[in-house]
Amino acid sequence: MMKKHYAQGVISELQQLGYPCKQAKAAFFRHYRDMKRTFGLEPNVSEFAKLIDEFEKAMKRKYNPNDPNQIFVGHLWERVRK
């Protein structure tokens, strides 16, 4: 029961961050399992939602060769798809 309330809270926080309902649910379920393994349910719902938002933005960000904080991994996508 606690996990259900936690999930609903995180999805609600994602909606407050500007995600529409369907996108908030999709983003939550896309990252929930891996993040739960890494962080557990320790972060509060607001922090968990911010982490999901950060991962979503990182996934959608285009590669900029002038940014030293980015590593090009586009060549690995072809290996993964096979």
FIDREN-766682 format. One record per residue (C-alpha): residue in three letters; z, x, y. Coordinates in steps of 0.02 Angstrom, whole numbers, padded with zeros to 5 digits, always signed. Example, Ala and Ser with C-alpha at 12.3 -4.5 7.8 and 13.67 -1.06 7.14 Angstrom:
# residues 2
Ala+00390+00615-00225;Ser+00357+00684-00053;
//
This chain:
# residues 82
Met+00000+00000+00000;Met+00042+00142+00119;Lys-00129+00222+00094;Lys-00214+00057+00140;His-00119+00045+00304;Tyr-00154+00229+00339;Ala-00341+00203+00310;Gln-00344+00049+00420;Gly-00254+00146+00556;Val-00376+00291+00548;Ile-00526+00174+00555;Ser-00447+00085+00703;Glu-00423+00251+00792;Leu-00604+00298+00758;Gln-00656+00135+00839;Gln-00552+00180+00991;Leu-00644+00347+00996;Gly-00806+00249+01016;Tyr-00870+00222+00839;Pro-00934+00048+00797;Cys-00843-00035+00651;Lys-00973+00007+00517;Gln-00994+00186+00575;Ala-00805+00211+00583;Lys-00786+00152+00403;Ala-00933+00259+00345;Ala-00866+00414+00432;Phe-00692+00384+00362;Phe-00752+00366+00183;Arg-00871+00513+00200;His-00730+00633+00245;Tyr-00572+00552+00176;Arg-00567+00629+00002;Asp-00596+00809+00057;Met-00478+00795+00204;Lys-00343+00715+00099;Arg-00354+00859-00023;Thr-00341+00984+00119;Phe-00215+00902+00236;Gly-00135+00766+00130;Leu-00073+00618+00229;Glu+00031+00729+00341;Pro-00068+00709+00504;Asn-00035+00546+00594;Val-00180+00424+00603;Ser-00232+00482+00776;Glu-00241+00665+00723;Phe-00333+00619+00563;Ala-00461+00518+00661;Lys-00486+00662+00783;Leu-00518+00780+00637;Ile-00647+00660+00566;Asp-00728+00645+00738;Glu-00734+00834+00752;Phe-00818+00849+00581;Glu-00943+00713+00624;Lys-00991+00799+00787;Ala-01007+00966+00698;Met-01121+00890+00567;Lys-01236+00816+00699;Arg-01239+00966+00815;Lys-01404+01059+00823;Tyr-01405+01245+00788;Asn-01401+01353+00943;Pro-01437+01537+00906;Asn-01353+01588+01070;Asp-01186+01510+01019;Pro-01079+01640+00929;Asn-00971+01502+00852;Gln-01116+01433+00748;Ile-01186+01501+00587;Phe-01361+01453+00531;Val-01357+01374+00358;Gly-01520+01279+00364;His-01597+01390+00231;Leu-01459+01335+00111;Trp-01506+01150+00124;Glu-01661+01179+00019;Arg-01557+01258-00119;Val-01435+01113-00118;Arg-01571+00981-00129;Lys-01648+01055-00287;
//
